[in-house]
Amino acid sequence: MSNHTDREFGAEVYGQGKTYFDDVAMDNLMEAFLELTAMVWTYRDRNIILEKVLQDIIGKDKDINLQYLVEQYRPTAEENAERKKEREQFVNSVFASFSKRPK
């Protein structure tokens, strides 16, 4: 059982959020920008690792253009549906800060 009251629990979600500027709209933009930056770097970092793992599996002596193979890949309908769900979660996460309003 939690020791938090309803007022304390979720204060950051329902509260004003972090303050960077005097204008809450600018704070929301900054928070969305920071969230997006963190997500982009996470995806980029995972992509770098994935390329290295694939190259190790294929073998260093083989010259295979991984970028070309990725660009030529055609996802199935099921994969597209899953990607759509992930894209919606991504967008919702990035823009969640815009739901914060001062009281």
Wavefront OBJ file of the C-alpha trace (Angstrom):
o trace
v 0.000 0.000 0.000
v 1.312 3.437 -0.887
v 1.967 6.187 1.619
v 1.244 8.816 -1.017
v -1.935 10.812 -0.989
v -3.792 11.326 -4.258
v -2.486 14.870 -4.299
v 1.168 13.741 -4.049
v 0.855 10.778 -6.389
v 1.148 11.904 -9.986
v 1.922 15.507 -9.044
v 4.429 15.743 -11.872
v 1.971 14.364 -14.411
v -0.925 16.557 -13.355
v 1.100 19.476 -12.061
v 2.857 22.265 -13.834
v 5.890 20.135 -14.623
v 9.467 21.317 -14.880
v 10.045 25.031 -15.218
v 12.623 26.288 -17.700
v 11.070 29.598 -18.764
v 8.422 32.034 -17.537
v 5.988 30.827 -20.218
v 4.395 27.388 -19.692
v 4.091 26.912 -23.463
v 7.851 27.326 -23.810
v 8.341 24.871 -20.926
v 6.127 22.360 -22.744
v 8.121 22.836 -25.955
v 11.397 22.376 -24.086
v 10.165 19.236 -22.363
v 8.945 17.774 -25.673
v 12.273 18.658 -27.287
v 14.227 16.964 -24.486
v 12.018 13.861 -24.653
v 12.432 13.655 -28.416
v 16.189 14.133 -28.192
v 16.506 11.340 -25.628
v 14.394 9.000 -27.747
v 16.270 9.754 -30.959
v 19.618 9.101 -29.292
v 18.341 5.829 -27.793
v 17.197 4.626 -31.208
v 20.415 5.774 -32.863
v 22.542 4.052 -30.219
v 20.599 0.801 -30.613
v 20.982 1.038 -34.387
v 24.767 1.403 -34.093
v 24.906 -1.681 -31.872
v 22.575 -3.640 -34.150
v 24.745 -2.881 -37.188
v 27.846 -4.090 -35.328
v 26.096 -7.273 -34.175
v 24.868 -7.995 -37.710
v 28.317 -7.386 -39.176
v 29.802 -9.797 -36.601
v 27.202 -12.427 -37.527
v 27.796 -11.959 -41.260
v 31.561 -11.833 -40.822
v 34.049 -9.013 -41.059
v 35.512 -10.373 -44.297
v 32.231 -9.984 -46.198
v 31.434 -6.569 -47.599
v 27.654 -6.329 -47.240
v 25.847 -3.001 -47.442
v 23.551 -3.175 -44.413
v 22.011 0.208 -45.192
v 20.972 -1.031 -48.642
v 19.472 -4.220 -47.178
v 17.466 -2.201 -44.639
v 16.196 0.186 -47.309
v 15.112 -2.707 -49.541
v 13.183 -4.492 -46.774
v 9.391 -4.550 -47.208
v 7.446 -5.140 -43.960
v 4.407 -7.395 -43.764
v 0.932 -6.073 -42.940
v 1.345 -7.377 -39.366
v 4.683 -5.603 -39.009
v 3.142 -2.386 -40.324
v 0.326 -2.664 -37.765
v 2.835 -3.142 -34.948
v 4.944 -0.222 -36.202
v 1.813 1.942 -36.281
v 1.135 1.159 -32.601
v 4.761 1.907 -31.704
v 4.657 5.167 -33.697
v 1.510 6.270 -31.851
v 3.165 5.500 -28.496
v 6.240 7.444 -29.598
v 4.205 10.493 -30.632
v 2.109 10.360 -27.453
v 5.244 10.194 -25.339
v 6.922 13.130 -27.104
v 3.849 15.336 -26.957
v 2.654 14.314 -23.467
v 4.159 17.488 -22.014
v 1.637 19.579 -23.963
v -1.161 18.199 -21.816
v 0.276 19.985 -18.774
v -1.413 23.251 -17.984
v -0.854 25.687 -15.134
v -3.586 25.898 -12.557
l 1 2 3 4 5 6 7 8 9 10 11 12 13 14 15 16 17 18 19 20 21 22 23 24 25 26 27 28 29 30 31 32 33 34 35 36 37 38 39 40 41 42 43 44 45 46 47 48 49 50 51 52 53 54 55 56 57 58 59 60 61 62 63 64 65 66 67 68 69 70 71 72 73 74 75 76 77 78 79 80 81 82 83 84 85 86 87 88 89 90 91 92 93 94 95 96 97 98 99 100 101 102 103
